Amino acid sequence: MRFRGKTLPPAVTETSIPFWPKRSGKVRDVYDTGEDLFIVATDRISAFDSILGTGIPAKGRLLTGLSLFWFDFLAGVMPNHLITADVAKADKRLAAKGLAAKGLAAQAKTFAGRSMLVKKAKVIPIECVVRGYITGSGWKSYKSTGEVCGIRLPAGLRESDKLAQPLFTPSTKAESGHDENISFEETVRSVGRETATALRDKSIEIYVKAAEYALTKGVIIADTKFEFGVSDGRIILVDEVLTPDSSRFWPADDYAPGRGQKSYDKQFVRDYLDASGWDHQPPAPGLPDDVVLKTLEKYVEAYERISGQKFTF
């Protein structure tokens, strides 16, 4: 396949570092170095809780690049787990600690741009969802109940309307299957009032700061989700931040409430899968080249608009 006149590299869907324990998620491979974690964002793509049979070339690099941008942008708001995204520096740091890092240098080309060495943190088992606009499952719920995740909203809202105030709508963090929406009070019962309040307040603060910035770049962040952990006694941002995989991005110049919006996220893939007749049960199908290229185009545009940097393959 070719994109912008260049032949695309093969999608990186599997990685291997044999001397560290590995845990694989839908997109990321997480290696436990013994002291830190080495996270690799692959080019896998998931939808409807299944990993699809075709990867999106360079997707992992795009996700990592956006997360790194946001980690830096939000550094004054919330600390995060990043130690370094430089493979050579990670290799040197781990080797100095006797953590068998010599294999990183040998695979530097594979890991470059898609990996991060991060602090270990005790992950807080709450998905911290912030909704700035009424769309997706929130819109469906509002139409039938007048509420979103148990929060009563004013009558007369249209699909994709901006909400008067961003909503914090937490959910459980499921190891497999679907997360389940929970109320703030259920969050309090799960993690304690002090932690729940901190998660809510910081999630909204981060969302507002990021959304205001993104709008200056022509991107609406309709909603997003954050994950937090505890390291050295303080709450920090972990995992990915404000990427097309974890957020709903809309082009501001095409925004019009009262309908669904064009997006920079993987909604394009979901729409294709729905139209294909797949019943959402494993195994998931692969994607045709035109869907792969269109999805890549959306991820690249989101990265370039938000970061202000040209993406190179």
N, C-alpha and C positions, 0 to 999 in steps of 0.2 A: 504493500500500500504506500501511496505517496500523499504527503501533506505539505502544502505551501511549496510545492516543487521539489521536495526532498523525500527520499525513501525513508520510511519510518523504521526505527529499530524494532526488533521483536519485543513483544510484551513480556515483562518480567513477572511471571505468575508464581514462581516458587524460588525460595532461597535456601541456602544451607550453610551453616557454620557448625561443623560436627563436634566441636569441643565445648559448646554451651547448650544447656537445656533450651528447648524452643517451644513457644506457645503461639499458635496461629489463630488469628481472628479472620473476619471476612476479607479484610484488606491487608492488615499488618502482621508481620512475623516479629515476635518479641523474644529476644534472647536474653537470658539471665546470665550476666557475667560474674555473678557472685557478689558484687558490690553495687553495680549500676545495671541499667538495662540498655540494650542496643536494639533500637526499633527500626525496622525496615518497612517502608510503605511499598508494597508490590503494586502491580498494574491490574490486580484483580478488581472486578466490579460486582457488586451484589445488588439484588432487588428482591423485594418480597421475601426477605430473610434467606435467600439462596445465593450462592456464588455462581455467577454465570459462566458458561463454558468458553467464553472469549474474553480476553483481557483488553484493556485500552492502553496502547503503547504510551509510555511516559506519564501515565496518570499518577503513579506514585511520586514522581518528581514534582509534578504540579501541586499535589496535596502538601508535600513536605515544604516546597517553596512558599506556599501561602501561609502555612502554619508558622514558619520561621519569620515571615513578614509580620504577622500579627503578634507573635511572642515579643518581638522587638517593639512594635507600636504600642503594645499594652503593658510594657514593663513597669511603667509608673503607676499602673492601676492594680496589677496583680502579679506576684512572682510566679514562675513556671518551672518545669522540671528540666529544661534544656541545659546540658553541659556543653556540647559541641555538635555541630553538624558536619564538621570537617573530618573525613575518614582518617587522614594521616594523623591528625591530633588525637582522635579517639584511639587509634592504634598505639600511639606513643604513650598516652595516659594509662591505658590498660596494661601495656607491656611493663611499664614502670612499677605497676602494682603486682606484677607476676600473674596476670589474669589471662594468659595464653591468647594474646590478641594478634599474634603474627598472621593469622589467616585473613584478617581484614585487609592488609596491604595487598595480598594476592588477589583479592576480589574487589579492589578499590573501584574499578570501572563499573562493576555492577552496583555497588552501594553508593557511589557518588551522587549527591543530589536527592537521594531518596531515604537517607538514614539519619538517625539522631542517637547520640549517646545521652542518656537522661538519668536523672536521679531516681532511685527507687522511692516510691511513695505508697502509702496505704490508701488505696482508692476508696473514695466515699461512694457507696452503692446507690447513687441517685443520678439519674440523667437530668441535668438542669436545662430545661427547655424554656426559651424566651420567645414570645410571639409578639411581633410589632404590628402585624397585619392579620386579618382574618382570612384564612385560606386552608386548603387541604382538609385534614380531619377536623380542624377547628371550625371550619365553615359548615361541614356536614352536621357537626354536633349543634351548632348555633341554629341551623335551619329547623332542626327537629325539637330542640329543647330551649332555645334562647340562651344557652350557656356554653361555655368552653371549659372543659375540665372542671365542671362544677362551679365556675365563676359566672354569675349572671351579668349579661351585657345589655346595653340599651337596645330597644326595638328599632327596626328599620335599617340595620346595617346591610350593606351590599357585599357580595363576594369581593375580596381583595381590598376592602376598605382599611385604611390605617386606623389603628386603635388609639383611643385618647391617651392611654398609657400602656406601655409594654406589659404583657402578662407573664408571670412566672408560673409555668405549668409543669411541675416535676413529674418524673415517672420512675418506676423501678428500673434497675439496670439488670436485665436478664442475661444470663450466660448463653442462652439459646432461645429461639422463638421471639415472641413480641414482648417489648416493654409494656408495662401497664401504667396508665395515668394514676397519680395519687394526689390527694389534697396537700396543702401546706401543713395542716395539722397531722396528717399521716407521716409526712416528712419529719416533723418534730418528734413523733413517736419513734421513728426509725433511727434518727441520728442525734436527737437532742435539740432543744430550742436554740441554743447559741449557734450551733453549727448550721442548722436549717436557716436561721436568719442571715447568717453570713453568706451562705450559698445563694439565697434569694437576692440579697442586696448587691452582691458582687456580680452575679449573673446579669442583672438588669443594668448595672453600671457599665459593665464591659460591652453589653449589647448596644447601649445608647451611644457610647463613644465610637464604637466601630461603625454603627449604622450612619452616624453623622458624617464620619470620614468617607465611607463608601459612597454616600450620596454625592459628594463632591467629585467622585470619579464616574458618576453615571450609573451606579449600581444601588438598587434597593435591597437591603437584607430584610426579607419578610419575616423569617424566623431562623432560629439556630439552636444548637444544644451544646452544652459544655460539660466537661468532666473535671472533677477536682479530686485531689488526694491530699494526704497529710505527710509532710516531710519535715523533720527537725522541729516538730511541734507546731508547724504553721500550715495553713491551707494554701495549696498552690494549684495552678492550672496544669492539667496533664492531657496526654493524648493529642489529638489534632484540634485546631481552633479555626473556626470560621472558614471552612473550605466548602466546595460544592457538594461534598459527601455529607457534611454535617449541618448544612444551611440551605435555605431557599433564597437564591439570588435572582433578582429580576432586573432587566434593563430599564432604567428610569425613563428613557425617552419613549418607551412604548407603554408605560404604565397607564392604565385606565381602570378604575374600580367598576364593579358591576359584571365582571367576567374573570375567567382564569387568565393568567399572565404567561408570557414567554419567560423562559428561565434559563439560567446557566448551570443548573444542577442536572441530576440524572433523571429528571422527570421525563425527558425525551426517551430514555431507555424504558422506563415503566410504561409509557404510552405504547411503544412498539411491542412490548411483551403482551400487553392487554389485547392489542389488535391481532397478535399472532395466534391467539387461542390457547396459549399455555395456561394451565390450571393452577399455577403458582405452587405446584408440588414438585419436590426434587425428583429426578435431576433437572437442573435448569438448562435451558437451551443455550446455544451460542448466538452470536450476533452477526448479521451480515456486514460486509465492509462499509456500506454507506452509513449504517447506524454507528459503527465504531468511529468513523471519520467525523460524523456530525457531533457525536458526544465529545470527542477530543477537541473539536473546534470550540465548543461551549466552555470546556474547562480551561483551554488556553486563553480565551477572551476574558474570562473571569479573572484569571491570574494576571494578565497583562493590564487590565483596567485597574484593578485594585493595587497591585504592587508598583505599577508604573514602569515595569521592566519588560523588555522583550524576551520571550521564552525561546531558548535555543535547544535543538535536539542533538 
